[in-house]
Amino acid sequence: MYDRRKFLKLTAVTASLTAISKYAPAMPAIKAAAKNLPIVISTWDFGVAANKEAWKTLEKGGRALDAVEAGVKIPEADMNNHTVGRAGYPDRDGKVTLDACIMDEFGNCGSVAAMENIAHPISVARLVMEKTPHVMLVGDGATQFAVEQGFKKEKLLTPESYTAWQKWLKTAKYSPVLNIENKQHRPGSKYNHDTIGMLAIDAKGNISGACTTSGMAFKLHGRVGDSPIIGAGLYVDNEVGGATSTGVGEEVIRNVGSFLVVELMRQGYSPEDACKEAVNRIIKKKPETAKEIQVGFLAINKKGEYGAYAIQEGFSFAVCDEKQQDLLIPGKSFYKEKK
Ligand code: ASP
């Protein structure tokens, strides 16, 4: 049940922590005393298969960065997944434009946004990080860079996506609502959602994250959400932890959501409480909008503790470590608690 006193208490704690952090020297990094490493977590039900792929790298003692890239490539390649990668639904002009970013334990990051004709944006984002002095490439420039790096240029609009787009054109109504925004455009699909955000800690205790999406179905051409934006859709600080988000990206960008979650964990919040506070900020700023939309955050701290929180019920996240390979956990949410 939603507990107003608890909410107020949490708000008060945040206020005092914010006040302290204004004057105090940087808080010490959370000491790693994790027992459950390596570990990988990711958003939504398609995170289960993605985690399993990431685990292949982690169990061999591989690097978290390699694990998250390999992991999120699974939904990117999945022809039944119309919200991530290759089979993603197009924008209102019928163009499939993909967004992705990646961040490693050194604070290096790379991103591509509104990229067309390349099926694995996460791998292009990684090369932006590793092979260029830049963080972000967009549109034609991102595609051009990918081709120069040896990626195959291909048509991404599948017959199924084309049909869904044609159907949408009949009303051409774009109104992102709750969790079902994409579900209504993909009858028969087992996927209801959205972006995959993945966070992993490897056996050495290093953290990396990846986030990839086709964004909102039938969005305006050129629209970019939170997912490829470092600090919004993904943020990693190897001393503290990592966070990622899914849902209506505009609200996440407005609140620099993933960065906020990591900074709250630095101040001592648990991953779940940090996600909850980030959700509360979105609701507080735009209470009317928040009633109609979904945003979910997922976070892990340096100790391997994880948690999530969303505006609406229905958010889930997948966890994989040595003990459990295919755990899917329902995320807590503001509105479910309130009922
Ligand atoms: N966050 C993504 C975006 O706004 C979409 C989603 O996760 O549903 O592009």
Boltz pocket constraint, residues with backbone or C-beta under 6 A from the ligand:
constraints:
  - pocket:
      binder: B
      contacts: [[A, 194], [A, 195], [A, 213], [A, 214], [A, 215], [A, 216], [A, 224], [A, 225], [A, 226], [A, 227], [A, 245], [A, 246], [A, 247], [A, 248], [A, 249], [A, 250]]
      max_distance: 6.0
